[in-house]
Amino acid sequence: MLHDLDSEAALDPARVGAKAAWLGRARRARLPILPGLVVDSAASLEHMSLGAKILADRGSGGARLAMTAAPPPLADELVARAGQLGEVLVARSSTGLEASGEWSGAFTSYLEVSPAELPRAVTGCWASAFSVAALERQSATGVDPGSVSMAVLVQPAIEPEAGGTARLETDGTVVVNGVKGSPAPLLQGWASGHSGPELVEVMGVEAIERVEAILREAHEATGANRCEWALLDGEVWVLQLGQAVPREPPRRIDPGPIDPRLTRIARIVIGYGEEAWERYLVEMGVGHSIDKVLLGPDPGPALDAIDRMTRTARRRAGELLEPAGQPDIEHQGRRRGVGRWEPLVASVVLGTGDRVQGTPASAGMGAGVSTRPGDFRVPLPSRSVLAAGQPVPNLAPLLWDAAAIVTETGSPAAHLFESARALRVPAVCGVTIPPGDLIVAVDGQDGVVATISLHGEDDV
């Protein structure tokens, strides 16, 4: 049930989870990985079963309390063996789910734990699978609560001079982000971090080059293209490894000058939904052909045809429209993805709206009504653009069918943006979206956010 990070068992993700297996392979390749001990995922099965049983009657809090109250198997052996790693330790969750970026930051880690406190930290990691945010993420991905076993990785705690992330791009360049001290504020979305010349001032050129070289070595040895790192006494240590989704160019539309009549169509599509808009076209007698022209490179003739419709015909068609709201219950938990009209709306808003430059965090283009998920409730209206203050991990369940996410602060290195990239959700940080009913378009490749009012004159 307990495996040294240098053992054969530590290479098996089914037994030690994705995080520990990556590090086990890297240690075997003689990369700078701290020693460690792994609690086998099988040790969590009884606790996960207990949590699932309690959940139905006592909810998330009751399930977590019951799990943390029950000691883990081999608690005494765990304390004895972990004591050989040091007086201050960290305990991190390690599951098969975390091989996918969409689960980044989903579960709890415990920092600065003494060996005697480890049993409680281990059950705390297991119980984090029943937190409200984790349960919402499981619901969005069709994972049954308690069905996923969890290993726990135990390593010595260090107090780094700097820490952060590094990412190997497809063109061979390495992008390094970091902060002074622990990387936790950067990863949790609390800090914006540094890169480029600013990072040089924090840690120096040699240390940055060492991070880049280590990630390239890790890629050669294990296939990893991203890492979390820490700098201590001039030495770089790798804290985590993994495979991030490679950046891809977004699907772009370059319509040239925007016909102002397209703004009205963008408002109808977002305000009433794509299905209602297409019924509207059919009711006016133009739906079987005009939509292809509107979505083509020259929408002018289609716009002229719509303008020729009599006001009576428009009014009759407009009676079909009802404002879009919460998704129907039958669609909850299902990802709808980008509709065929959303790229047109994005191009119109980016071409005509109020534009703000931010920091790109996840490539792609998306558009939708601005939604502020302050209460973290799901599901939100399908294809919303989430406007948040910080890229905190608790927002991850809301990404499931979001058109995009924009945060006022934070860094592309945050766990939330790793989830966004895995889900192909465009993201930009460093932009404040003003209050009000707005259509927001996001270009996650160039970091541009644009807005127009959702309401306009003569929308129908």
Residue pairs with C-beta under 8 A, 6 or more apart in sequence:
1 39
1 40
1 42
1 43
1 73
1 74
2 37
2 38
2 39
2 40
2 74
2 77
2 78
2 81
3 9
3 10
3 15
3 16
3 37
3 38
3 40
4 10
4 35
4 36
4 37
4 38
5 20
5 23
5 24
5 27
5 33
5 35
5 36
5 37
5 38
5 153
5 155
6 24
6 27
6 28
6 35
7 24
9 15
9 16
9 38
9 40
10 16
10 20
10 21
10 23
10 24
10 38
11 21
11 24
11 25
11 28
12 21
13 21
13 96
13 99
14 41
14 96
15 38
15 40
15 41
15 42
15 151
16 24
16 38
16 40
16 41
16 94
16 151
16 153
17 38
17 41
17 93
17 94
17 95
17 96
17 98
17 150
17 151
17 153
18 94
18 95
18 96
18 97
18 98
18 99
18 242
19 92
19 93
19 94
19 98
19 153
19 240
19 242
20 36
20 38
20 94
20 151
20 153
21 94
22 222
22 224
22 240
22 241
22 242
23 33
23 36
23 153
23 238
23 240
23 241
24 38
25 221
25 222
26 33
26 218
26 221
26 222
26 224
26 238
26 241
27 33
27 35
29 217
29 218
29 221
29 222
31 214
31 217
31 218
31 221
31 238
32 214
32 235
32 236
32 237
32 238
33 237
33 238
34 155
34 156
34 158
34 237
34 239
35 85
35 155
35 156
36 85
36 153
36 154
36 155
37 78
37 81
37 82
37 85
37 153
37 154
37 155
38 94
38 151
38 152
38 153
38 154
39 72
39 78
39 122
39 151
39 152
39 154
40 151
41 94
41 95
41 96
41 149
41 150
41 151
42 149
43 72
43 73
43 74
43 151
44 72
44 126
44 149
44 150
44 151
44 152
45 149
46 70
46 73
47 67
47 70
47 72
47 123
47 126
47 127
48 126
48 129
48 146
48 147
48 148
48 149
48 150
49 146
50 63
50 66
50 67
50 70
51 63
51 64
51 66
51 67
51 126
51 127
51 129
51 130
51 145
51 146
52 63
52 144
52 145
52 146
52 147
53 146
54 62
54 63
54 66
54 67
55 62
55 63
55 130
55 135
55 145
55 146
58 65
58 66
60 130
60 131
60 132
60 135
63 127
63 130
63 145
64 127
64 128
64 130
64 131
67 123
67 126
67 127
67 130
68 120
68 123
68 124
68 127
70 123
71 119
71 123
72 78
72 119
72 122
72 123
72 126
75 119
78 118
78 119
78 122
78 154
79 115
79 116
79 118
79 119
80 115
82 89
82 115
82 118
82 154
83 115
85 154
85 155
85 156
86 156
86 157
87 114
87 115
88 112
88 113
88 114
88 156
88 157
89 112
89 113
89 114
89 115
89 118
89 154
89 155
89 156
89 157
90 109
90 110
90 111
90 112
90 113
90 154
90 155
90 156
90 157
91 109
91 110
91 113
91 118
91 121
91 122
91 124
91 125
91 152
91 153
91 154
92 109
92 110
92 125
92 152
92 153
92 155
93 107
93 108
93 109
93 125
93 126
93 128
93 129
93 150
93 151
93 152
93 153
94 150
94 151
94 152
94 153
95 103
95 107
95 148
95 149
95 150
95 151
96 148
97 103
97 106
97 143
97 148
98 104
98 106
98 107
98 242
99 242
99 243
100 422
101 242
101 244
101 245
101 418
101 419
101 421
101 422
102 137
102 141
102 396
102 399
102 419
102 422
102 423
103 137
103 419
104 393
104 396
104 415
104 416
104 418
104 419
104 422
105 187
105 188
105 393
105 396
105 415
105 416
105 418
105 419
106 133
106 134
106 137
106 393
106 396
107 125
107 128
107 129
107 134
107 150
108 124
108 125
108 127
108 128
108 131
109 125
110 121
110 124
110 125
111 157
111 184
112 157
113 121
113 157
118 154
121 152
122 152
125 150
125 152
126 150
126 152
128 134
129 138
129 145
129 146
129 148
129 150
130 145
130 146
132 376
133 376
133 393
133 394
133 396
133 397
135 145
136 376
136 378
136 397
137 396
137 397
138 144
138 145
138 148
139 333
139 378
139 397
140 333
140 378
140 397
140 400
141 400
142 333
158 230
158 232
158 237
159 181
159 182
159 232
160 181
160 182
160 183
160 230
160 231
160 232
160 237
161 180
161 181
161 203
161 231
161 232
161 233
162 178
162 179
162 180
162 181
162 202
162 203
162 207
162 230
162 231
163 178
163 179
163 181
163 182
163 183
163 184
163 186
163 228
163 229
163 230
163 231
163 239
164 176
164 177
164 178
164 179
164 183
164 186
164 193
164 199
164 228
164 229
164 413
165 176
165 177
165 178
165 183
165 186
165 187
165 226
165 227
165 228
165 229
165 413
166 174
166 175
166 176
166 177
166 211
166 212
166 215
166 226
166 227
166 229
167 174
167 175
167 215
167 225
167 226
167 244
168 174
168 215
168 216
168 219
168 225
168 226
169 175
169 246
169 247
170 246
170 247
174 211
174 212
174 215
174 216
175 195
176 195
176 199
176 208
176 211
176 212
177 186
177 193
177 194
177 195
177 199
177 411
177 412
177 413
178 186
178 193
178 194
178 195
178 199
178 202
178 203
178 229
179 185
179 186
179 191
179 193
179 194
179 202
180 202
182 230
183 228
183 229
183 230
183 239
185 191
186 193
186 411
186 413
186 414
187 228
187 413
187 414
187 415
188 392
188 393
188 414
188 415
189 390
189 391
189 392
189 393
189 407
189 409
189 410
189 411
189 414
189 415
189 416
190 390
190 392
190 410
191 410
191 411
192 409
192 410
192 411
192 429
192 430
193 411
193 413
194 201
194 202
199 208
200 208
203 231
207 231
207 234
207 236
210 236
211 227
211 229
211 236
214 227
214 229
214 236
214 238
215 224
215 225
215 226
215 227
218 224
218 227
218 238
218 241
219 225
222 241
223 243
224 241
224 242
224 243
225 242
225 243
225 244
225 246
226 241
226 242
226 243
226 244
226 418
227 238
227 239
227 240
227 241
227 242
228 238
228 239
228 240
229 236
229 237
229 238
229 239
230 236
230 237
230 239
231 237
244 418
244 421
244 422
245 421
245 422
245 424
247 363
247 421
248 363
249 363
249 445
250 363
250 364
250 365
250 426
250 443
250 444
250 445
251 343
251 364
251 365
252 365
253 343
253 344
253 346
253 347
253 365
254 347
255 297
255 299
255 347
255 348
255 351
257 351
258 347
258 348
258 351
258 352
259 299
259 300
259 303
260 352
261 303
261 306
261 307
262 299
262 303
262 344
262 348
263 348
263 352
263 452
263 456
264 456
264 458
264 459
265 277
265 294
265 344
265 348
266 344
266 345
266 348
266 349
266 367
266 439
266 452
267 439
267 452
267 453
267 454
267 455
267 456
267 459
268 277
268 280
268 321
268 459
268 460
269 277
269 341
269 342
269 344
269 345
270 324
270 345
270 367
270 368
270 369
270 439
270 454
271 323
271 324
271 369
271 454
271 455
271 459
272 280
272 321
272 322
272 323
272 324
273 324
274 339
274 340
274 341
274 342
276 320
276 321
276 322
276 324
277 321
277 341
278 287
278 291
279 287
279 320
280 287
280 317
280 318
280 320
280 321
280 460
281 287
281 290
281 291
281 317
282 288
283 313
283 316
283 317
283 320
284 306
284 309
284 313
284 314
284 317
285 313
286 302
286 305
286 306
286 309
290 302
290 305
290 306
291 302
293 299
293 301
293 302
294 302
294 303
294 344
295 340
295 341
295 344
314 460
315 460
317 460
318 460
321 460
324 369
324 381
325 381
326 379
326 381
327 379
327 381
327 382
327 401
331 382
332 379
333 379
334 401
335 400
335 401
336 382
336 383
336 401
337 401
338 366
338 383
338 403
339 383
342 366
342 367
342 368
342 383
342 403
343 365
345 367
345 439
345 441
346 365
346 366
346 367
346 441
346 442
346 443
347 365
347 441
348 441
349 367
349 439
349 440
349 441
349 450
349 451
349 452
350 365
350 441
350 443
350 448
350 450
352 450
352 452
353 439
353 441
353 450
353 451
353 452
354 450
354 451
354 452
355 448
355 449
355 450
356 431
356 448
356 449
356 450
357 431
357 447
357 448
358 406
358 428
358 429
358 430
358 431
358 447
358 448
358 449
359 411
359 412
359 428
359 429
359 430
359 447
360 412
360 427
360 428
360 443
360 444
360 445
360 446
360 447
361 391
361 410
361 411
361 412
361 414
361 417
361 420
361 421
361 427
361 428
361 429
361 444
361 447
362 405
362 412
362 417
362 420
362 421
362 424
362 425
362 426
362 427
362 444
363 421
363 426
363 444
363 445
364 404
364 424
364 425
364 426
364 442
364 444
364 445
365 426
365 441
365 442
365 443
365 444
365 445
366 383
366 385
366 402
366 403
366 404
366 425
366 426
366 441
366 442
366 444
367 385
367 403
367 404
367 439
367 440
367 441
367 442
368 381
368 383
368 384
368 385
368 402
368 403
368 404
368 439
368 440
369 381
369 384
369 385
369 437
369 438
369 439
369 440
369 454
370 384
370 385
370 387
370 433
370 436
370 437
370 438
370 439
370 440
370 451
371 380
371 381
371 384
371 385
371 386
371 387
372 386
372 387
372 388
373 380
373 386
373 388
373 395
373 398
376 394
376 395
376 397
376 398
378 397
378 398
378 400
379 400
379 401
380 386
380 398
380 402
382 401
383 401
383 402
383 403
384 402
384 403
385 402
385 403
385 404
385 405
385 406
385 433
385 440
385 442
386 395
386 398
386 399
386 402
386 404
386 405
386 406
387 406
387 407
387 433
387 440
388 395
388 405
388 406
388 407
388 408
389 407
389 408
389 409
390 407
390 408
390 409
390 410
391 405
391 407
391 409
391 410
391 411
391 414
391 415
391 416
391 417
391 427
391 429
392 416
393 415
393 416
393 419
395 405
395 416
396 415
396 416
396 419
398 405
399 405
399 416
399 419
399 420
399 423
399 425
400 423
402 425
403 425
403 426
403 442
404 425
404 426
404 427
404 428
404 440
404 442
404 444
405 416
405 420
405 425
405 426
405 427
405 428
405 442
406 427
406 428
406 429
406 431
406 433
406 440
406 442
406 449
407 416
407 427
407 428
407 429
407 430
407 431
408 429
408 430
408 431
408 432
409 429
409 430
410 416
410 417
410 429
410 430
411 417
411 429
412 427
412 429
414 429
417 427
417 429
420 426
420 427
421 427
426 442
426 443
426 444
427 442
427 444
428 442
428 443
428 444
428 447
428 448
428 449
430 447
431 449
433 440
433 449
433 451
434 451
436 453
437 453
437 454
437 455
438 451
438 452
438 453
438 454
439 451
439 452
439 453
439 454
440 449
440 450
440 451
441 449
441 450
441 451
442 448
442 449
443 449
